[in-house]
Amino acid sequence: MKSSAKQQKDFRPRDGKQPETKLTVGQQMTLTIKSLGINGEGIGYFKRKIVFVDKALPGEVIHAQVTEVKEKYATARLLKVVEKSPARTKAPCPVYEECGGCSLQHMDYKAQLASKQELVLESLRKYARLETPPVAPTIGMDNPWGYRNKAQFQVGKRDGKLVAGLYQTGTHQLVDLETCQVQHEATTAIVRTAKQVIQELGIPVYEERKRTGVIRTVVARVAFATGETQLTLVTATNEIPRVKELVMELRSRLPELVSIVQNVNAQKTSVIFGDTTRELWGRPYIAEKLGELSFDLSARAFFQLNPEQTHKLYDEVKKAAGLTGSELLLDLYCGTGTISLWLAPFAREVRGIELIPEAVEDARKNAERNQAANAQFHVGRAEVLMPKWAKQGVKPDVVVVDPPRTGLDDALIRSLLEVMPKKIVYVSCNPSTLAKDIGKLLAKYELKHVQPVDMFPHTAHVECVSLLKLK
């Protein structure tokens, strides 16, 4: 460290100003990686300019080549690890380098958990201006493999063979996934069998450029609690050739299936599902449980992808809310009502607010199914409904927010600061927007606790449950 500091000092002009950093594409450099970025890339600095290097780990000295230069940062390709981190490990996935599904399989799992805690800490230091944020160690999994309950794989053709998988990062090249270490084995078996049957029956797959063919996406889902499985075929056409033979073969080879569904998406879009869904065979849904709660999952219904960690996440929400049975709790961005229903037995009343009418309809059905008479669900904007109810004398004791990655709307933050519930429990999937929003809420609230939860091992994603108390 001393020698590099001396080199920097010697390189500085006589006026004492730092020389302008000039980086060019193709330039090679040696970097020390300081930390991990929000997408799992290593972060180093070249003459004070931030450089992102995919697959590099904190503490490593690496040799890299610049691939892109922007005003505030550069990206580089890892050429060689000069000094290896003890956390570096061999990824078990045979297509890890090509597939864009995971970004941290090359990192020891304990180190992944520590890096996610550090990512949250750094975000709160940077955006919320907190010197010592109260962030607990990340809650991980005993077995961080086979945890995803849904596989959503694009379909294509390569050398005459049908392939299904994910697009390689930054390209439109489909990586065929015969196996996947983070998928539940039942979903892998369904996708593999569906590919075989579609190929054998000669059913055309969709070609995006020509906008011809039938099968676009294969979606396999398994209910962890009941073992029930569902296959959804997303098609570009209303009709599927040889559909009766297709269903018969799928039922014969996959006896555990209880639901075979078709979804039609004829649009030129990257969105997976279209508006029309029909049953080809069996029930339109599979039955799933989460704790004591029961859910019917239709093909397009949202449900957390990692049920084991969802249980832990919701228990952390319950712990942070600290309910005694006398509270009015508002669940904002409530989706299909899973958090609302998890907390309903411990509150006097729960009101969920959600913009998407279909999600609210699902939430109401879920409440009825689970006999949660004290849970109501409303379509609308939280920043409108919450102050309106407060003026009517219905003021919340606890507010739970679970926004998308973009964080809370500024209007909602102003509304929370106006209504001033005693507690805000903030569930976040993006440490940066979480920290920015907390920075604004600190005007009237104190951050008491942040609990990271690893919902997606071997990726850079981290979920957090934060408790803010009114000052």
N, C-alpha and C positions, 0 to 999 in steps of 0.2 A: 504493500500500500504506500509506503514512504517513497519508493522509487517512482511510482506512477504519479504521485503528487508533485514530485520534483520535476518530472518530465513536463507536466502541465504548466508548472511555473516557468520553466525555461522556455517553453513554447510561446508564452504570452508576450505580446509586443511591449515596448517601453512605456506606452501610455497606460499600461495596466489593464486594458480591455481584453476580454476573451476574443480570440480570433473567430471569424465567422466559420461555421462548420460547412464544409463542402463535401457532400456525398454524391456518388454517381452509381447508377445501376451497373452491376457487374463488379464493382469494387469489393475486394476481400479485406477482412479485418479480423482481429482477435478481440473477443469480448469476454468480460466476466458477467455472468448472469446474476442479477440481484434479486429478482422476484418473479412471480407468475402473473400474467395478465388475466383479464376477465374471460378470455377465450382459451386459457390454458397455455398460451405461448410464453416463452421465456422473455424477460425484459432486461436488456443491457443498455449501456450508454456509450456513445462514441462522441467524445468532445462535447458532452452535455446534451447531445441529441438522443432521444429515446429510440431504441431499436428493438423491434419485436422479432423473435426467432422461434418458429414452430419447432416443437420437440426438444427444446433446450430447457434445462432444469436449474433452479436456484443453486448458487454455489459453484456451478461449473464454469470452467474456462473453455471457450469454444472458438473454432474458426468458422466464419460465416461469409456468405456472399450476398451483397445487396441486391434485392429484387425489385424494390419500389422505393421512391423517395417522395415524401410529402413535406409540406411546410413545417409541421410540428413533430413528425416522426418518420421512421423508415422501417421497412420490413426486410428481412434477410433469410437466406436458406442455410440451414445447418450443413456444413461440410465435414467437420470433424470435431469430436469431443477431445480436447487436449487434457483437461483434468475432470474426471468423471465424478458426479455426485454419488454418495453412498445410497441415495434413494432411487437411483436408476435401476430399472429391472427390464427383463425381456418380456415384451407384450405377447400373451398367449394366442392372440388372434392372428391367423395366417394372412389376413388382408388388412391388418391394422394400418399400414402405411398408405394404402389406397383409399380405404373407406373413411368417410367423414363422420361416422356415428359417434366415435369416442375420440378423446384428445389426450387422455392421461394414462393410458395403459402402460406406458413406459416408466411410470412412477409408482414406487411402493405405496400400498394403500394407506398406511399410517401417515406417510408424508403427504399424500393427497389431502387427508383430513386436516393436517396442520396447515397446509397451504391455503385451504379454504377459510380457515379461521383468520389467517393473516390477511387474506384478501378483504374480508369484512372489516377487520381492524384498520387497514390502510384506507379503505373507502371512507370510513367514519372520521379518520384523522384529516383526510384531504377535504371532504365536502361538508362535514358537519363541524369542523374545527374543534374536535374533541381530542385532547392530549392522551387520555387513557380511557378509551371506550370500554364499557363493561361487556366484553364479548367472551362467552364461554367456549370451551373446546367443542369442536364439531361432533355431533352425534352420528356415528357411522353404522355400518352393518357388520354382523359377524361373518356373513358370507356375501361379499359384494358382487356376486355373479348371478345370472339367470333371474334378474329381478323385474324385468319389464313384462307387463301383462299384455302388451299389444305390439304386433309387428305391422308396419305400414310400408310395404315395399313396392317400388315402381317396377313395371314389367317392360322388357324389351327383347330384342333379338341380337345375337352375336354369333357369326359364323353358322347361321341356320339353327342355332340352339336358343331356346327360350331362357332368359335370365331374369332374376328378380332381386332387387336390393336397393342400395342408396347411391346417390350421385357422389362421385369423388369430389372432395373439397375444391371449390373454385372452378369446376368443370361441369360439362353435361355428359360425362362418361359414367355409365352405370356400372357399379361394382356388384358382381353376383355374390350373394351371401348364402352359401349352402348351409353354413352354421353361423351362429352369433352368440358369443359368450355372455352377453348381457340380456339376451332374450330368454324367456321361459321356454323350456324345451318343447312344450306343447305347441307354441306358436311357430317354432322352427319347423316342426313336423308337418303342420298344416300348410305352410307356404311351400315346402318342398314337394308335398304330394299334389297340391293344386297346380304347381308348375308342370309336373309330370303328366297329369290328366289333360290339361289344356294343350300341351304339346302333342300328346298321343291322338287327341281328337281333332287336331289341326285347326283349332279356334284361333283366328288372327289376333295378334297383339297390336295395340295402338302404336302408330308411327306419328310422332308429333309434327315432324316437318311436312309430311304429306297429308296429315290429318285423316288417315285411313286406319282401319282395323277396329278391334272391339275391346279387348281387355287392357285397361290402363294401369290399375293398381290392385294388388292383393293385400287384404287387411285381415289379419288373424288375431283373435282376442281370446284370452283364457280368464276365467274367474278363479282366483287363487283359493277362495274358501270352499267353493262347490265343485271345482274341476270342470264345469261346463265350458264348452268352447263354441266359438262362432267364426264363420268365414264370410267375409264380405268381398264381392267382386265389383270393383268400380269399372264401369264400361262407358265407352264413348257412344254407344248405340242403345236403343231401347230393347232390341232383340239380341239374344245370344244364340249363335248357331249350335245345334245339337245339344240344347240345354237339358233335355230329359236324360240323355246319356251322361252328360256332365254331372248332374245331380246324383244319378245312380252310382257312378264310379266314386264320387267323393264320399257318399254315405257308406259305400262298401269298404273303402280303404281307410276312412276316418270315422269309426263307429262312435267315438266320443263326441262328435259334433252334435249339437242340439239345434243349430240355427245356420242356414245358408241363405244369404241375402245378396241382392243386387242393388247397387246404387248407380244412377245414371248421371254422368257429367260429360255433356257434349261440348262444353265451352273450351276455348283455347286459354287455359289458365294453369297456374301452378297450384291452385287450391285443389285439394284431394277430392272432396265430396261435392256432388251436385245436389239439387233440391229433391230429386225423386228417389225414393227407396221402396223396394218391394221384396217380399219374402219369396224365395224360390223353393224352400222346404223348411219344415219345422217351425219353431217359435220365432217371433221377431226380436227376441231379446234373450240374454243369458242372466241367470240369477247370481248375484255377488253379495258378499257380506263384508262389512268393515266394523270390527268390534261387535257391538250388539245390533248395529244397523243393517238393514237389508235394502238392496237396490236391484232394479231391473235395468240392465244395460242394453239399450238398442244400439244399432250399428253406429249412429252418429252421436250418441250420448257421451258427454265428457265424464271421465273418471280418471283419478290419479293413476299414473303408469307404474308406480312402485307402492303396492299396498302395504308392505311391511313398514316402510319408512313413513308412509302417510299416517299410520296409526301413531307413530312416535311424534310426528309433527303436530297432529291434532291434540295429542296429550300435552304438548308444550303450550299450545294455544289455550287449552283449558287451565293449565297451571298459571299462565300469565294473567288470564282473565280473573282468577281468584273469586269465582262466583259463590254466593251464599244461598241462592234461591230467591232473593228479594229484588234482583236487578232486572232492568230493561236493557237488553243487549241488541245493538244493531250490527248486522253483518253486511258490510258494503262490498260490492262486487261479489255477490254470494254465489253466482253460478247456479249449479243444480242443488245447492243447499246442504252440501255435506258438512261444512263447518257449523252451520246453524243447527243442524240436527244433532251433531256431536255435543254441542253445548246446551241444547234445549232442556235436558233433564235437570240441569243445575241452575237455571235462570227462571225468573218469574215469567218473562215473556221475551221472545226472540223475533225480531223483524229483519228479514233479508231484503236487500234492494239490488236489482240487477237490470241492466239495459235490454238484454236479449229476451224477448217474450217466450221463446221456446224453452230456454233454460229455466225461467220462472215456472212455466207449466210443469216441467220435470221436477222442480223443487217441491211444488205443491203435491204432486203425486207421491214423491218420496216421503213427505211429511205425513200424508194420509196412511201410507203403507207402514210407517214406523210409529203411528199413533201419537205423533207430536202435536197435540192440540194447542200448545202454547207457541207454535211457530207459524208465522205468517210471511208471505212473500209478495213483493210489490215490484211491478215494472216501472222504471223511472230513473232519474238522476239523483244520486245520493245528496249532492250539494243543493238540490231543490227540496227534496222530501224531508231531509233531516231538520233544516231550520223551520220549515213549515210546521212539522210536528212539535218542535220545541216551543213555537209561539202558541200552540194549542195546549201547552202544558205537559206535553209528552216528551220529556227530556231523557236521553239515554244515560245510563250509568257507565256502561262499557261500550266502546265501538271497536269492532274488528274490521280491519281492511285487508283485502287480499287482491291488490291490483295487478294488471299485466306488467310486463317488463318495463314499460314506459313510466311506471310509478303513478303517484296520485296527481289528479288534475289540480291546477292551482286554485280553481274555484272551490274544490272540495277541501283543500287545506285551509282556505279562508273560512269556510263553513265550520270546520272542526274547531278553529280558534275562536269562532263566534259562539258556537253551542257549548263548548268546553265540557265534554264528558270527563268523568273522573279518571278513566283509563282509556288509552288507545293501545290495542294489540295489533301490530303491523306485521302481516305475513308477506314476505317479499321473495321474489326469485331473481332479483338483480341488486347486488350490493351498492352499485353506484347510485341508482335512483332512490334506493332506500336511504342512503346517507344524505343525499340532497334534500329529500323530503323531511327527514329528521331535523336537519339543519334549520328548516323553516319552522317546524313545530316546537323547537326549543325556545321560541318566544314565550310560550306559556307552559311548556311541558319539560319534564326532566326524564332523560333516558335512564331507565333503571337496569335493564338487562337485555342482552341480545343472545339468542341461542341459534347457532347455525345447525342445520340438519342436512346430511348428504342424501338427497333424493335420487341423484343420478351418479353413482360411482363410476370412475374412469372417464368422466367428463368434467368440464370446468364449472358446471352449474352448481350453485349452492343456494339452498332455501334458508330463510332466517325468520325467527319469531322474535319480535322486539316489543318490550313493554315500556310505554311512556305514561307517566303519572302527572296529573295536573299539579303545578307548583303551588 
